[in-house]
Amino acid sequence: MEMESPKEANRFRFYFLILLIIFSLYFCLKVFNPFLEPIFLAACIASVFSPFYIYLEKKLPGKPALNSTISCGAVLLIVILPLLYILFSLGAQGVEAYGKLNLYLESEAGKKLLTFETWERMISHLPYGKDIIENYSFDIKSFLQETLKGTLGVLQSAIASIAGKGAYFVFKFTFMIIALWMFFHSGRDFLEYLVRLLPLSEEQEMKIVEEFRSISSTTFIGTFGTAFILGSMGGILFWFYGFSPLLIGVSMAFASLIPVVGMSLIWLPITIFMLISDNTIGAIILFIICPLISLSENIFRPLLMKGGTAIHPGILLFSIIGGLLAFGFFGMIYGPITVAITKIVLDIYYDNYGKNIHGKSSG
């Protein structure tokens, strides 16, 4: 019988090892699948707060466990706990506002406001208003109720989802905090191990790592910073008209993250309500200023994200919208990170192979 050559034996071992790696990675993915989202989110947050952790290392050297605990506490105090408090407070105020509207619609003033004659008088002053009145009629009370339901629908569904799946939410939240602590404590070791596995040069590996850090920080600051600014502007504007600045401001901040329609989900129904309440001047002012606040996103977002990534602003916008559609709320983070890493991988390919191919073809 012919003996197998050492070269063939090595090739067999190599392919067998690759097969084992594929099977191992597949089952590892199955095991870690419930934790992938909290782990990835924790990695992004750790990347954003890494300068704070590095600062703690300088002040408290040789105490990684303590520094990691302090960093996790800072994330909880600065980001997560305030966000949860605002979300639940907003839900309570939204339910209260909906109840007050129903009471108002049942009152004498509400019934008078909802008569077709009131709308007929208002619509008749519009271009083609008389044609609209002659050809269309509808239940104004139902229209207002359904409009407010739609406005509060996203928020109420989020609250109901958290309340209805409380145990699952606590489960994912707990593991995100654990993963965040591990990234602070042993993030460098994890990173060095992963980098060693990549068949790339040290310079190429560091380009991928730095781009991940840069785009994580840039996306967090740009997305949530812009939403905070727009929500604050909207809250202050509606506060002058007697609305709750917390309810309106946070609603507009969350709505600004929704592609296409954005904050119009909040300000347009309120403007319509003010218009039929004979507050015509206020409705006109809101109708002029609110779209300007929405458009100011195109000023604040580039300013906050300036210098953080080499991705074209248009591609960055599509990656945020596509991420939202593909992965849900946190897709606004996953999308830009995916696009940024893809760009770096393509750049590495071009630097190592593309230039040689084009050089030979031109020669």
C-alpha positions in Angstrom: 0.0 0.0 0.0 1.4 3.4 -1.0 2.3 5.6 2.0 0.7 9.0 2.4 3.2 11.8 1.9 3.9 14.3 4.7 2.5 17.1 2.5 -0.8 15.3 2.0 -1.0 14.4 5.7 -0.5 18.1 6.6 -3.1 19.1 4.1 -5.5 16.6 5.6 -4.9 17.9 9.1 -5.3 21.4 8.0 -8.7 20.8 6.4 -9.8 18.7 9.3 -8.9 21.5 11.7 -10.8 24.0 9.6 -13.8 21.7 9.7 -13.5 21.5 13.5 -13.2 25.3 13.8 -16.4 25.7 11.7 -18.4 23.3 13.8 -17.0 24.8 17.0 -17.9 28.3 15.9 -21.3 27.2 14.9 -22.2 25.7 18.2 -20.5 28.6 20.1 -22.8 31.0 18.1 -25.8 28.9 19.1 -24.7 29.1 22.8 -24.1 32.8 22.8 -27.0 33.7 20.5 -29.2 34.9 23.4 -26.5 37.3 24.5 -25.2 38.6 21.2 -27.2 41.9 21.3 -26.2 42.8 24.9 -22.6 41.8 24.3 -22.4 43.9 21.1 -24.1 46.9 22.8 -21.8 46.5 25.8 -18.8 46.6 23.4 -20.0 49.8 21.8 -20.6 51.5 25.2 -17.2 50.3 26.5 -15.6 51.8 23.4 -17.4 55.2 24.0 -16.4 55.2 27.7 -12.9 53.9 27.2 -11.3 57.3 27.7 -12.9 57.5 31.2 -11.6 54.0 32.1 -8.1 55.0 30.9 -8.3 58.1 33.1 -9.2 55.9 36.1 -6.3 53.6 35.3 -3.9 56.6 35.7 -5.5 57.7 38.9 -5.9 54.2 40.4 -3.2 52.0 38.9 -3.2 48.3 39.5 -6.9 48.2 40.4 -8.7 46.9 37.2 -11.7 45.5 39.1 -12.3 48.7 41.0 -11.9 50.8 37.9 -14.3 48.6 35.9 -16.9 48.8 38.7 -16.6 52.6 38.8 -16.9 52.8 35.0 -20.0 50.6 35.0 -21.5 52.8 37.7 -20.8 55.9 35.6 -22.6 54.3 32.6 -25.6 53.5 34.8 -25.8 56.9 36.4 -25.1 58.9 33.2 -26.9 56.9 30.5 -29.1 53.9 31.5 -30.9 54.9 34.7 -31.9 58.4 33.5 -33.1 56.9 30.2 -35.3 54.3 32.0 -36.6 56.9 34.4 -37.5 59.3 31.5 -39.1 56.5 29.5 -41.4 55.3 32.3 -42.2 58.9 33.4 -43.0 59.7 29.8 -45.3 56.7 29.5 -47.2 57.7 32.6 -47.6 61.3 31.3 -48.7 60.0 27.9 -51.4 57.8 29.4 -52.5 60.7 31.6 -52.6 63.1 28.6 -54.7 60.6 26.6 -57.2 60.3 29.6 -57.5 64.1 29.8 -58.2 64.3 26.1 -61.0 61.8 26.3 -62.5 63.7 29.3 -62.2 67.0 27.3 -63.9 65.4 24.2 -66.8 64.3 26.4 -67.3 67.8 27.9 -69.6 70.5 26.5 -66.6 72.5 25.2 -65.2 69.4 23.5 -68.5 68.5 21.9 -68.8 72.0 20.6 -65.3 72.0 19.3 -65.9 68.7 17.5 -69.0 69.8 15.6 -68.7 69.8 11.8 -69.7 73.4 11.8 -66.5 74.4 13.6 -64.4 72.6 11.1 -66.5 73.9 8.2 -65.8 77.4 9.3 -62.1 76.8 9.5 -61.7 74.8 6.3 -63.8 77.2 4.3 -60.9 79.8 4.5 -58.5 77.4 2.9 -57.9 77.1 -0.9 -60.6 74.8 -2.3 -62.0 74.6 1.2 -65.6 74.8 0.0 -65.0 71.9 -2.4 -63.6 69.8 0.4 -66.6 70.5 2.6 -69.0 69.6 -0.1 -67.3 66.3 -1.0 -66.0 65.0 2.3 -67.2 64.6 5.8 -65.8 62.6 8.7 -66.1 62.0 12.5 -63.8 64.6 14.0 -63.9 63.1 17.5 -62.7 59.7 16.2 -60.0 61.5 14.1 -58.5 63.3 17.1 -58.6 60.2 19.3 -57.0 58.0 16.7 -54.4 60.7 16.0 -53.3 60.9 19.6 -53.3 57.1 19.9 -51.0 57.0 17.0 -48.7 59.7 18.5 -48.4 57.8 21.8 -48.5 54.4 20.2 -44.8 53.9 19.8 -44.0 54.9 23.3 -46.9 53.0 24.9 -45.9 49.9 23.0 -42.4 50.2 24.2 -43.5 50.6 27.8 -45.9 47.6 27.4 -43.2 45.5 25.9 -40.8 46.3 28.8 -43.6 45.6 31.4 -44.9 42.5 29.6 -41.4 41.1 29.1 -40.0 42.4 32.4 -38.1 39.2 33.2 -36.6 39.0 29.7 -35.6 42.7 29.8 -33.9 42.3 33.2 -32.2 39.2 31.9 -30.7 41.0 28.9 -30.0 44.2 30.9 -28.1 42.2 33.6 -25.9 40.4 31.0 -25.2 43.7 29.3 -23.9 45.1 32.5 -21.8 42.0 33.2 -20.4 42.1 29.6 -19.7 45.8 30.0 -17.7 45.1 33.2 -15.8 42.3 31.4 -15.0 44.6 28.5 -13.7 47.3 30.9 -11.7 44.8 32.9 -10.3 42.4 30.2 -11.2 44.2 27.0 -7.5 44.5 26.0 -6.9 40.8 26.5 -10.0 39.9 24.4 -8.9 42.3 21.7 -5.3 41.1 21.6 -6.5 37.5 21.4 -8.9 38.3 18.5 -6.2 40.3 16.8 -3.7 37.4 17.0 -6.3 35.2 15.2 -6.5 37.5 12.2 -4.1 36.7 9.3 -3.4 40.5 8.9 -0.5 42.7 9.7 -0.4 44.6 13.0 -1.1 47.9 11.2 -4.1 46.4 9.4 -5.5 45.0 12.6 -5.1 48.3 14.4 -6.9 50.1 11.6 -10.0 47.8 12.1 -9.9 48.3 15.9 -9.5 52.1 15.7 -12.3 52.4 13.1 -14.6 50.4 15.4 -13.8 52.6 18.3 -14.2 55.8 16.3 -17.5 54.9 14.6 -19.0 53.6 17.9 -18.2 56.9 19.7 -19.2 59.0 16.7 -22.5 57.2 16.2 -23.5 57.4 19.8 -22.7 61.0 20.2 -24.0 62.0 16.8 -27.3 60.1 17.0 -28.3 60.6 20.7 -26.7 64.0 20.9 -28.7 65.3 18.0 -31.9 63.7 19.4 -31.3 65.4 22.7 -30.8 68.8 21.1 -33.9 68.5 18.9 -36.0 67.2 21.8 -34.8 70.0 24.1 -35.7 72.6 21.5 -39.1 71.1 20.9 -39.8 70.8 24.6 -39.0 74.4 25.3 -41.1 75.6 22.3 -44.2 73.6 23.5 -43.6 74.7 27.1 -44.5 78.2 26.1 -48.0 76.9 25.0 -48.6 75.1 28.3 -47.5 71.6 27.3 -45.3 69.3 29.5 -41.7 69.9 28.3 -40.7 66.4 29.5 -43.5 64.7 27.6 -43.2 66.7 24.4 -39.4 67.0 24.5 -38.6 63.3 25.1 -41.4 62.3 22.6 -39.8 64.5 19.9 -36.3 63.2 20.8 -37.4 59.6 20.2 -39.5 60.5 17.2 -36.4 62.2 15.6 -34.8 58.8 15.4 -37.6 57.5 13.1 -36.7 57.8 9.5 -38.7 60.0 7.1 -41.6 61.1 9.3 -39.6 61.9 12.4 -40.8 64.6 14.8 -43.9 65.3 12.7 -45.5 62.4 14.5 -45.6 64.6 17.6 -45.9 68.2 16.5 -48.4 67.8 13.6 -51.3 66.4 15.6 -50.7 69.0 18.4 -50.7 71.8 15.8 -53.9 70.5 14.3 -55.5 70.4 17.8 -54.4 74.0 18.5 -55.8 75.1 15.1 -59.3 73.7 15.8 -59.1 75.1 19.3 -59.1 78.6 17.8 -55.4 79.1 18.7 -54.7 80.0 15.1 -51.6 82.1 15.7 -50.0 79.5 18.0 -50.7 76.8 15.4 -49.1 78.9 12.6 -46.0 79.5 14.7 -45.6 75.8 15.5 -46.2 74.9 11.8 -43.3 77.2 10.9 -40.9 76.6 13.7 -41.3 72.8 14.1 -40.1 71.9 10.5 -37.1 74.2 11.1 -36.2 72.3 14.2 -36.5 69.0 12.2 -34.3 70.4 9.4 -31.7 71.6 12.0 -30.8 67.9 12.4 -28.8 68.3 9.2 -26.7 70.9 10.9 -26.2 69.4 14.4 -25.6 65.8 13.3 -22.6 66.6 11.0 -21.2 68.9 13.6 -21.3 66.3 16.3 -20.0 63.6 14.0 -17.3 65.8 12.4 -13.9 64.1 12.1 -15.2 60.9 13.7 -15.3 58.8 10.5 -14.2 58.9 6.9 -17.5 57.6 5.7 -19.4 60.0 3.4 -22.3 61.7 5.2 -24.9 60.4 2.7 -23.7 56.8 3.1 -23.7 57.3 6.9 -27.3 58.4 6.7 -28.4 55.4 4.7 -26.5 53.1 7.0 -28.4 54.5 10.0 -31.8 54.2 8.3 -30.9 50.7 6.9 -29.7 49.6 10.3 -33.0 50.7 11.9 -35.0 48.8 9.3 -32.8 45.7 9.6 -32.1 45.4 13.3 -34.6 47.7 15.1 -33.8 50.5 17.4 -30.1 49.7 18.0 -29.7 49.3 14.3 -28.8 53.0 14.2 -25.5 51.9 15.9 -25.0 48.5 14.2 -25.5 49.9 10.7 -22.7 52.5 10.7 -20.3 50.2 12.4 -21.0 47.4 9.8 -20.4 49.9 7.0 -17.3 51.3 8.6 -15.7 47.9 9.1 -16.6 46.9 5.6 -14.9 50.0 4.2 -11.8 49.3 6.2 -11.7 45.7 5.0 -12.0 46.9 1.4 -9.3 49.5 1.9 -7.0 46.8 3.2 -7.8 44.6 0.2 -7.0 47.5 -2.2 -3.8 48.4 -0.4 -2.5 44.8 -0.6 -4.0 43.4 -3.9 -5.9 46.1 -5.8 -2.9 48.3 -6.3 -0.9 45.3 -7.6 -3.6 44.3 -10.0 -4.1 47.8 -11.4 -0.4 48.3 -11.6 0.1 45.1 -13.7 -2.8 45.9 -16.0 -1.5 49.4 -16.6 2.0 48.1 -17.3 
